[in-house]
């Protein structure tokens, strides 16, 4: 399978590229500047902006699927539009190239997961520090849902560079207590286990 990875230079994106290449997938990474990329072995680098539909169309040539791990920093005082603008351009480019499969990483607190992050996160961190980012994540998810793509939205609670340990819990239905839902082995780091 040939996969385009957006956000490939971030921590999660690098893990996705590494895991996809290790599983013999062909990986394309859209990057802002090839000159600044030194750690994406196994990926074909395409230079461009993730908000630019023509750059995305170019990067999607021959691809079967897209994994978007685009992220943005904390922005408590400025509006954020990167995720929604890039996703709108991506959906259009995927339509142009007839690529149907999308996995998009947003975060716990987006969409119908709002209010499921715990007291500290829901009452302090999200409204004070992440409000603008999550407003854009919500717009991003709305764009994906309104598309005709075959999509999966992944909302991790915490992503870090620590070694995997134990199991992960994939909660599909937020109306069912998490303790009653399935656990899966955390056999690799990051989100590569979704391959």
N, C-alpha and C positions, 0 to 999 in steps of 0.2 A: 504494500500500500504506500502511496506517496502522500505525505501529510505536510501541510503548511502550518507552521507554528508562529503565532503572533505573540510578542512579549518574550521572545526566545533569549534575550540577553538578561532577563531578570532571574532571580533564584529559582523560581518554579519552572520558568521556561527552559532554563539550562538543563534541569532534571528531565523534563519532558523530551527534549532533543536527545539527551544521552540514552534514555530508556527506549525511545522509538528506534534510534540507530542500533542499539544493542539487540533489538528484536527484528533486525533486518528490514525495517521500514525505510523508505527513502524520505529524507527530511529536507524541507525547504524552510528557511528562516528569513522573514522580512526584517531587515535591520536598518536603522537610520544611517549608519556609516560603517561600511566594511572595515575601514581603517582602525576602528576602535574595538573590533571583535577579535578576541584571541582564544576563546575557550568553547567554541561550538564545533568541535571535530565531528565530522560525519554529516554535517549539514551543508546544503547548497545555499549560499548567502545571496539574497536579492536585496539591493539597496532601495529604500523608499520609505514613505511615511504611511503608517497604518490608517490614516484618515483619507488617503488619496486612492480613490477607486481605481484609477489607471495603474497605480503601483500594485495594488492588490490583484487586479486582473492579470498583470504580468506574472506575479508570484504564484498565482493559482494554476498556471499552465501545466496540464497533466496531473494535477492533484486529485485525490479521491476524497479527502477530508481536511478539515481545519480544526486545530486546537488553539483557542485564544486564551492566553494567560496574561493579557494586557493588564497593567496596573497603573495606578497613579498614587502619588504621595498624599499624605494628610494635608487637607486644605480647609482649615476651619473658617477662613475669611474670604476666600475667592470661590466663585462658581467653577464647577468642573464639567467639561463636555467631551473630553478625550474618548471615553469609553463608548458613549452613545454615537458620537460622530463616526468613530472608527467602525463600529458595528453596523451602522446604516450603510457605510461604504462597502463593508465586507459582504453584507447580504446581497447588495446589488452586484458586486463582482462575482460572487458565487453563482448567482443566477445567470450571469453572462457566460460563465465557464461551465455551467451545468454541474457544479459541485454541490451535493446535497447534504453532506454530513458535517455537523458542527458540534464540537464540545467547547463550551464556554465556561470559564472559571470566574465566578463573581465573588460572593462571600456571604457568610451567615449574617443575616440582618437585611438582606435584599429581598425584594418581592414578598411572598407570603411567609418568609422565614423571620420577618421583623418581629421582635418580641420574644425570640427563642434563644437569645445569646446569654442569658443570665442577667441578674440585677445590675452589676457594675457596668457591663457592656451596654445593656439596653438603656440604662438611665443616665450614664455619664459619658462613656467613651463615644458611643455612636452619635448622640445628639450634640456633644460639645466639640468633638474633633473630626468626626467622619460624616457629618450630616451632608455636606456638599458632595462628597465622593459617593455616598450611598444613594443620593438622589439621582446621580448619573448612572449608577449600577441598575437602579430601577428602570430608568429609561432604556438602558442597554437590554435588559431582560424583556421589556415590552416589545422592542424591535424584533428580537429573536422570536418571541411567541407569535407575533403577527406575521412572520415570514412563513413560507411554505417549505422550509428546510426540515430535515430530520435532525433534531437537536437534542442535546443534553446540557442542562445547566448544573454545574457543580458549585456548591457553596461551602467551602471548607471553613472551619472555625478558626484554626490556627495552622499556619504553614511555617516551617522553620528548617534549618539546615542540620538538625540533629538526626542521628541514626534512627531508623524505624524500630519500634518495639511494640510487642503485643499485637493488638488488632485495631482496625478502624471500624467505625459504625457508620453505615450508609443509611440515613434516615430518608425514607421515601415519602412518608405520610406524617406530616407534623401534628396531626390530630391524634396519633397513636403515641403513647409514651416511648421514648427512645429505648428504654430498657427492654421493651418488648420487640424490638426490631433486630435484624441480623447484624452480626459482627463478621468481619472478614480479616484474614491474616494481613498484617502490615509487613509484607515480605519485601517491599522496596521502599525507598524514601520518597517523599513528596507525592505527587499525583500520578506518577507513572503506573500505579496499580490500576488505574482506570483503563489501561490499554487492553 
